[in-house]
Amino acid sequence: MGRRLLRVAFASRASAVLTGSALDDLVAASAARNRQSRLTGVLIRSDEILLQWVEGPPDAVCALMQRVGQDPRHHDPRLLAAGWIDRRRYPHWPMRLLALSLQGHAPSPPMPPDLPDPFAAARAFDEAAVHHLSALRRRSAWNADAVSFAKQLVRGLCEVPGALPGAVPAPVRSRAAFVDDVCAELARGWMTDGWSGADVSLGLMRLYLGLHRMRRCPEPAAPRRSVLILRPSAGTEVVSAMVKADLFRAAGWSVRLALDPGEATLARVLAATGCCPIVIAGGRLALGHGRIEANDFATRLRARCPDRLVVAGGCDAGPLAEWPERLEFLVDVQGTDAEVPVVWPMIAAIASPHRRPFEHRWRLIVP
Ligand SMILES: Cc1cc2nc3c(=O)[nH]c(=O)nc-3n(C[C@H](O)[C@H](O)[C@H](O)COP(=O)(O)O)c2cc1C
């Protein structure tokens, strides 16, 4: 593995001067500088709120943060998260400006009203990741493969697939991106081509069995973090739970997977997994009740375990392949619920690899 990268996400309010073309100019100049420093990321504008995600070599990130912290074109900057990452989330964007709304992303749990809600910010970064991925997708050959693969799954021509099409590279992330495409195609066929629910369900089952036959990712020998993946009921697809388990393991997480747990099993698995975050599998098809069930289940679980981070999945929760980055960010955000002043250059220390989730609680306030 190469040198680890630092990821910093912060929110601030744009000053009156930073509107329209001034913001475009700032982003163009930033992108040019970031290219030289091998920084990538996204700047999201929602009314006067700015959210930025910067990733890259730690020295370059810290140097940038020091400059940004003193920039009069914005004010009230607050750190959302700082942490080490193994891979870039926006590798093809030296800096991209997106106008996204923060409305409609319900705070969970509610944050003080004067702060930009970090969970809403997380959703905005997820949305940006979808844009990033779809920009890449246009250059990939797998989409056509996914379309014909989905057709084969539904029509039963390949009873249970033993392999993915040859063009799909082996890494778990590529497989996840491909599965996402296949699921999107299954949903499209159901909605617009009149594929029956039974055929689509059968197709998903074939996909599930096929994935089982393929090489799965083993538990890491020395896991960095842990996660519990729950599929609340038989109504939601198991494919996404399974692919997520592989993705998290490949990213160094220890994964406990519980499918359709009854009350006794649920109580046991909750007790056995301490305070690790919980991901609810919500299905990738956005059809039927899977997503609603997952969200209801997540709400009930949050009430039952107020100390745990509970995140519901589903096809509107961002690309499958992004889950490790997504949860990593939310875990970092979870650690920021007290106000301990720190200064920009200390970000690297905060993001120390020795820091354990939930151990340090801080929020950045620029003096
Ligand atoms: C919200 C916000 C985000 C910024 N992001 C970047 C960035 O990603 N890269 C960058 O080089 N400058 C960025 N800047 C501009 C820096 O604050 C700074 O003006 C610029 O790096 C030039 O620094 P210098 O004038 O000290 O050389 C950003 C400024 C603001 C207000």
The ligand as a Gaussian input file, in Angstrom:
#p B3LYP/6-31G(d) Opt

LIG

0 1
 C      -13.978000      27.721000       0.574000
 C      -12.608000      27.860000      -0.015000
 C      -11.983000      26.756000      -0.573000
 C      -10.714000      26.838000      -1.151000
 N      -10.133000      25.750000      -1.690000
 C       -8.901000      25.827000      -2.233000
 C       -8.280000      24.695000      -2.814000
 O       -8.835000      23.595000      -2.871000
 N       -7.024000      24.856000      -3.323000
 C       -6.365000      26.049000      -3.287000
 O       -5.224000      26.110000      -3.757000
 N       -6.946000      27.122000      -2.771000
 C       -8.195000      27.058000      -2.240000
 N       -8.778000      28.178000      -1.707000
 C       -8.064000      29.434000      -1.780000
 C       -7.060000      29.566000      -0.655000
 O       -7.691000      30.061000       0.494000
 C       -5.936000      30.534000      -1.056000
 O       -6.488000      31.776000      -1.407000
 C       -5.149000      30.030000      -2.235000
 O       -4.708000      28.715000      -1.991000
 C       -3.940000      30.910000      -2.552000
 O       -3.154000      31.052000      -1.426000
 P       -2.034000      32.192000      -1.326000
 O       -2.687000      33.455000      -1.783000
 O       -1.641000      32.199000       0.116000
 O       -0.947000      31.755000      -2.248000
 C      -10.056000      28.092000      -1.153000
 C      -10.672000      29.202000      -0.567000
 C      -11.941000      29.104000      -0.022000
 C      -12.592000      30.308000       0.556000

